[in-house]
């Protein structure tokens, strides 16, 4: 992975880690569902920019 791609991956990955921690702390199913939907959006975005 080249420098720019590596940097861009970090821009995506840092919010992913934060969202993962938020999901781990969530206790209500509705909150977990909301976070899950955010994960789905993040992976759609990931698939647009990364192979």
C-alpha positions as a Markdown table, in Angstrom:
| # | Residue | x | y | z |
|---|---|---|---|---|
| 1 | Unk | 0.0 | 0.0 | 0.0 |
| 2 | Unk | 1.4 | 3.3 | -1.0 |
| 3 | Unk | 1.7 | 6.3 | 1.3 |
| 4 | Unk | -1.4 | 8.2 | 0.2 |
| 5 | Unk | -3.6 | 5.1 | 0.3 |
| 6 | Unk | -2.2 | 4.2 | 3.7 |
| 7 | Unk | -3.0 | 7.7 | 5.0 |
| 8 | Unk | -6.5 | 7.5 | 3.6 |
| 9 | Unk | -7.0 | 4.1 | 5.2 |
| 10 | Unk | -6.2 | 5.6 | 8.6 |
| 11 | Unk | -8.8 | 8.4 | 8.0 |
| 12 | Unk | -11.3 | 5.6 | 7.6 |
| 13 | Unk | -10.0 | 3.3 | 10.3 |
| 14 | Unk | -9.9 | 5.8 | 13.3 |
| 15 | Unk | -13.6 | 6.5 | 13.2 |
| 16 | Unk | -14.3 | 2.7 | 12.8 |
| 17 | Unk | -12.4 | 2.0 | 16.0 |
| 18 | Unk | -14.4 | 4.7 | 17.8 |
| 19 | Unk | -17.6 | 3.3 | 16.5 |
| 20 | Unk | -16.6 | -0.2 | 17.6 |
| 21 | Unk | -16.0 | 1.0 | 21.1 |
| 22 | Unk | -19.4 | 2.7 | 21.1 |
| 23 | Unk | -21.0 | -0.5 | 19.9 |
| 24 | Unk | -19.3 | -2.5 | 22.7 |
| 25 | Unk | -20.6 | -0.1 | 25.3 |
| 26 | Unk | -24.1 | 0.0 | 23.9 |
| 27 | Unk | -26.7 | -1.8 | 26.0 |
| 28 | Unk | -29.9 | -1.1 | 24.3 |
| 29 | Unk | -30.8 | -3.0 | 21.1 |
| 30 | Unk | -32.1 | 0.1 | 19.4 |
| 31 | Unk | -28.7 | 1.8 | 20.1 |
| 32 | Unk | -26.9 | -1.2 | 18.8 |
| 33 | Unk | -29.1 | -1.3 | 15.6 |
| 34 | Unk | -28.3 | 2.4 | 15.0 |
| 35 | Unk | -24.6 | 1.8 | 15.3 |
| 36 | Unk | -24.8 | -1.3 | 13.1 |
| 37 | Unk | -26.4 | 0.8 | 10.4 |
| 38 | Unk | -23.4 | 3.2 | 10.7 |
| 39 | Unk | -21.1 | 0.2 | 10.3 |
| 40 | Unk | -22.9 | -0.7 | 7.1 |
| 41 | Unk | -22.5 | 2.8 | 5.7 |
| 42 | Unk | -18.8 | 2.8 | 6.6 |
| 43 | Unk | -18.2 | -0.4 | 4.8 |
| 44 | Unk | -20.0 | 0.8 | 1.7 |
| 45 | Unk | -17.8 | 3.8 | 1.7 |
| 46 | Unk | -14.7 | 1.6 | 2.3 |
| 47 | Unk | -15.6 | -0.5 | -0.7 |
| 48 | Unk | -15.8 | 2.6 | -3.0 |
| 49 | Unk | -12.3 | 3.8 | -2.1 |
| 50 | Unk | -10.4 | 0.6 | -1.4 |
| 51 | Unk | -9.9 | -2.6 | -3.3 |
